[in-house]
Amino acid sequence: MLKKTLAILLLLLLLCSFAQAGGLPRNEDKLHEGNNVSDAYVDPEKYKVDEANLKATGFEYDRSALTYELVWSDEFDYEGRPDSTKWHYDTGGSGWGNHELQYYTPGDNALVKDGILTVEARIEKKGGRNYTSCRLVTRNAGDWLYCKVEARAKLPSGRGTWPAIWMLPTDWAYGAWPTSGEVDIMEHVGYNPEWIVQSIHVDRFHAGQARNKSIRVPGVMEEFHTYGVEWLPDRIIFSIDGNETWTYRPLDITEHPTKEIWPFDRRMHILVNLAFGGDWGGAQGIDESCLPAQFEVDYIRVYQSPEILEMTGQGKQ
């Protein structure tokens, strides 16, 4: 019995010496637990984000101390078609990626009168479609990098109506939608009256997975309300009637944001449109009896902060 015990002890000593001498194979890319290898180990160096690819980081400023200056506006204090030095049109009846039913005309459905821009959707055959409306854009007439936008508007009613005030990238520097981003200052669908949706679309979060918030605002179809966004180098703050509703801040999502969640460091422009039907606007059907429907805009104003422009190396846009 003693001989067996000594033999076992000798064998254990030999095995320990063999292991200490490197006799047991090790995979240095794995996490070792005794002589077992765990697949749970992740080498942080392999997933380190290059500093040049980081977005929305390294900005230090006191938001409460920022000042803003008006750099662009349309008060609609004239008569006739929208000011051609400020507005262009997206035209056609392609469905616009959402199976929308309207044909967008080059201004036929937009009129300025009594200090109000009216965008009208109506029953009218054009371009193979049964409805017409208008989509105004400031692209290459008003484009900004970091700004505050305020738009005062009254919304149409009726199932199928889908008005929006929003922003798209002018240069699509990071690629086609959604990789270059989209900011929806205000959207409303007629089947869900009084609920305003404010959204962010990026490569990581878009369409049905977009980051957004729905806010109930009584009277949006009977009264004018002001919809706003403050776009800063590291966050986007939404508001309604001067009250902040929610903030999109990439550093709340990850310590290492990249263009997949923050493509918003390139210039953008404003769009104003009234769609009819489509994947969202027509999700509960349409009601032709609501047409013609009017989307009314009192003003749109764009401000920029001299402090932010200086910090980001810009002149006034």
C-alpha positions in Angstrom: 0.0 0.0 0.0 2.8 2.4 0.9 4.6 1.6 -2.4 1.4 2.4 -4.4 1.0 5.7 -2.5 4.6 6.7 -3.2 4.2 5.8 -6.9 1.1 8.0 -7.2 2.8 10.9 -5.5 5.8 10.5 -7.8 3.5 10.5 -10.9 1.8 13.7 -9.7 5.2 15.4 -9.2 6.2 14.4 -12.7 3.0 15.8 -14.3 3.4 19.1 -12.4 6.9 19.5 -13.6 5.9 18.7 -17.1 3.1 21.4 -17.0 5.5 24.0 -15.6 8.0 23.3 -18.3 5.4 24.2 -20.9 4.4 20.6 -21.7 0.6 21.4 -21.7 -0.3 23.3 -24.9 -1.8 26.8 -24.4 -3.8 29.0 -26.7 -2.9 32.5 -25.8 -5.9 33.9 -27.7 -8.2 32.1 -25.3 -9.1 32.5 -21.6 -7.6 29.7 -19.6 -9.4 28.3 -16.6 -7.0 25.7 -15.1 -6.3 23.3 -18.0 -9.6 24.2 -19.7 -10.0 26.8 -22.4 -13.0 29.1 -22.4 -14.6 30.5 -25.6 -16.0 33.4 -23.6 -12.8 35.4 -23.8 -12.8 38.4 -26.2 -9.5 40.1 -27.0 -10.3 43.8 -26.6 -7.5 44.8 -29.0 -9.3 43.0 -31.8 -12.4 45.2 -31.3 -10.8 48.5 -30.4 -12.3 51.4 -32.5 -9.7 53.5 -34.2 -9.8 57.0 -32.8 -10.2 58.4 -36.3 -13.5 56.5 -36.7 -15.0 57.7 -33.4 -17.9 60.1 -33.7 -19.7 62.5 -31.3 -16.8 62.4 -28.9 -14.3 64.9 -27.5 -16.6 67.9 -27.5 -16.7 70.1 -24.4 -19.1 73.0 -24.1 -21.7 74.4 -21.8 -25.0 74.0 -23.6 -26.8 76.5 -21.3 -24.2 79.2 -22.4 -24.7 78.7 -26.1 -26.1 81.6 -28.1 -28.0 81.3 -31.4 -28.3 83.6 -34.4 -31.0 83.3 -37.1 -29.2 82.3 -40.4 -32.2 81.3 -42.6 -35.9 81.5 -42.5 -39.1 81.6 -44.5 -41.9 83.6 -42.8 -44.2 83.1 -45.8 -45.0 86.8 -45.8 -45.6 87.0 -49.5 -48.1 85.7 -52.0 -47.9 82.9 -54.7 -45.5 80.0 -55.1 -42.9 79.3 -52.4 -39.7 81.4 -52.7 -37.6 79.8 -55.5 -34.4 81.0 -53.9 -35.2 78.9 -50.8 -37.2 76.0 -52.0 -36.9 73.3 -54.7 -39.1 70.2 -55.3 -38.7 66.5 -55.3 -41.1 65.3 -58.0 -42.7 62.1 -59.3 -44.8 59.1 -58.2 -42.3 56.4 -57.4 -43.8 55.5 -54.0 -40.7 57.1 -52.3 -39.6 53.9 -50.7 -42.8 53.6 -48.7 -45.4 52.7 -51.3 -47.0 56.1 -51.1 -49.9 56.8 -53.4 -49.3 60.4 -54.4 -47.5 62.1 -57.3 -45.4 65.0 -56.2 -45.8 68.0 -58.5 -43.1 70.7 -59.0 -45.0 73.2 -56.9 -48.5 73.0 -58.2 -49.8 71.8 -54.8 -48.0 74.5 -52.8 -49.3 78.0 -52.3 -48.3 80.9 -50.0 -51.2 83.2 -49.0 -52.0 85.3 -45.9 -48.7 84.5 -44.3 -49.2 80.7 -44.6 -47.6 78.0 -46.8 -50.3 75.5 -47.7 -49.3 72.1 -49.1 -52.4 70.3 -50.5 -53.0 66.7 -51.2 -55.9 66.2 -53.7 -57.6 63.6 -55.9 -56.0 64.2 -59.2 -54.6 61.8 -61.9 -51.0 62.5 -62.7 -48.0 60.3 -63.6 -50.0 57.1 -63.2 -51.2 58.1 -59.8 -54.7 59.1 -58.5 -53.5 61.7 -56.0 -51.1 64.7 -56.1 -49.3 66.6 -53.4 -46.0 68.4 -52.9 -42.5 67.8 -51.4 -40.5 71.0 -50.8 -36.7 70.8 -50.1 -34.1 73.3 -49.3 -31.3 71.1 -50.7 -28.5 73.3 -52.1 -30.5 76.4 -51.1 -30.3 75.9 -47.4 -27.9 73.3 -46.0 -26.3 73.4 -42.5 -24.0 71.5 -40.3 -25.2 71.8 -36.6 -28.2 74.1 -36.2 -31.5 74.6 -34.4 -34.7 74.4 -36.5 -38.1 75.6 -35.5 -41.3 75.1 -37.6 -44.8 76.2 -36.7 -47.5 74.2 -38.4 -51.1 72.9 -38.4 -51.6 69.4 -39.6 -54.3 67.9 -41.9 -56.8 65.3 -40.7 -58.1 62.2 -42.4 -57.0 58.5 -42.7 -54.2 58.3 -45.1 -52.6 61.7 -44.6 -49.0 61.7 -43.6 -47.4 65.2 -43.2 -43.7 65.6 -42.2 -41.0 68.2 -41.5 -37.7 66.5 -41.6 -34.0 66.6 -42.6 -31.8 64.5 -44.9 -28.1 64.6 -45.7 -27.2 66.8 -48.7 -24.1 64.9 -49.8 -24.8 61.3 -48.6 -21.2 61.1 -47.5 -21.6 57.7 -45.8 -23.8 56.1 -48.5 -27.4 55.6 -49.4 -30.3 55.7 -46.8 -30.1 55.0 -44.0 -26.3 55.0 -43.6 -26.1 58.8 -43.9 -28.9 59.4 -41.5 -32.3 61.0 -41.3 -33.9 63.4 -38.7 -37.7 63.5 -38.4 -38.6 66.8 -36.6 -42.3 66.0 -37.0 -44.4 63.2 -38.5 -48.1 62.5 -38.1 -50.4 59.9 -39.5 -54.1 60.6 -39.9 -55.3 57.2 -38.4 -53.5 58.1 -35.1 -54.6 61.7 -34.6 -52.8 64.0 -32.1 -49.8 61.7 -31.8 -46.6 63.3 -33.1 -43.6 61.1 -33.8 -40.0 62.4 -33.7 -37.3 60.0 -35.0 -33.7 59.3 -35.8 -32.8 56.9 -38.6 -29.2 55.6 -38.8 -27.5 52.5 -40.1 -27.9 50.7 -36.8 -31.4 51.8 -36.1 -33.9 52.6 -38.9 -37.4 52.0 -40.3 -39.3 49.9 -37.7 -36.2 49.9 -35.4 -35.6 53.7 -35.6 -35.0 55.5 -32.3 -38.0 57.7 -31.7 -40.6 59.0 -29.4 -44.4 59.5 -29.7 -45.9 62.5 -28.0 -49.6 63.3 -27.6 -50.3 66.9 -28.6 -54.0 67.7 -28.4 -55.3 70.0 -31.2 -52.5 69.5 -33.7 -55.1 69.5 -36.5 -57.0 72.6 -35.3 -54.1 74.7 -34.0 -50.6 75.7 -34.9 -47.8 74.1 -32.8 -44.0 74.6 -33.0 -41.8 71.6 -33.7 -38.1 71.9 -33.1 -34.7 70.2 -33.1 -31.3 71.3 -31.8 -28.6 69.5 -33.6 -25.2 69.6 -31.7 -22.0 67.8 -32.4 -22.7 65.0 -29.9 -26.5 64.9 -29.6 -29.9 65.8 -31.1 -32.5 67.3 -28.9 -36.2 67.4 -30.0 -38.9 69.7 -28.8 -42.6 70.7 -29.2 -43.8 74.1 -28.3 -40.4 74.9 -26.7 -40.6 71.9 -24.4 -37.9 69.2 -24.8 -39.3 65.8 -25.7 -36.3 63.5 -26.0 -32.6 63.4 -26.8 -30.6 61.1 -29.1 -27.1 60.9 -27.7 -24.8 58.2 -29.1 -22.6 58.1 -26.0 -25.7 56.8 -24.1 -25.6 53.8 -26.4 -21.9 53.0 -26.5 -18.5 54.5 -25.3 -17.2 54.1 -28.9 -19.8 55.5 -31.3 -19.1 55.3 -35.0 -20.9 56.4 -38.2 -23.3 53.5 -37.8 -25.0 55.3 -35.0 -23.8 58.9 -35.6 -23.5 59.9 -39.3 -24.6 63.4 -38.3 -21.4 65.3 -38.9 -22.2 66.3 -42.5 -24.5 69.0 -43.7 -28.3 68.4 -44.0 -31.3 70.2 -45.5 -35.0 70.5 -44.7 -38.0 68.8 -46.3 -41.7 69.6 -46.0 -44.2 67.2 -47.5 -47.6 65.8 -47.4 -47.8 62.1 -48.4 -51.0 60.1 -48.8 -51.2 56.4 -48.0 -48.0 54.3 -47.9 -46.6 51.7 -45.5 -47.2 53.9 -42.5 -49.7 56.6 -43.6 -51.9 53.9 -45.1 -51.3 51.2 -42.6 -55.0 51.3 -41.6 -56.3 52.1 -45.1 -57.2 55.5 -46.6 -60.2 57.7 -46.7 -60.5 59.7 -50.0 -63.3 61.8 -48.5 -60.7 63.7 -46.4 -59.2 65.1 -49.7 -58.3 67.8 -50.5 -56.3 67.9 -47.3 -54.1 70.9 -46.3 -50.8 71.0 -44.4 -50.3 74.6 -43.2 -46.9 76.1 -42.2 -46.6 79.5 -40.6 -42.8 79.7 -40.6 -39.6 77.7 -40.6 -36.5 79.2 -38.9 -32.9 78.0 -38.8 -30.4 79.2 -36.1 -26.8 78.5 -35.6 -24.6 78.9 -32.6 -21.3 80.9 -33.1 -19.8 78.9 -30.2 -20.5 75.6 -31.9 -19.4 76.9 -35.3 -16.1 78.0 -33.8 -15.6 74.8 -31.9 -16.2 72.7 -35.1 -14.1 75.0 -37.3 -16.9 76.4 -39.4 -17.9 79.8 -40.6 -21.6 80.7 -40.7 -23.5 78.5 -43.0 
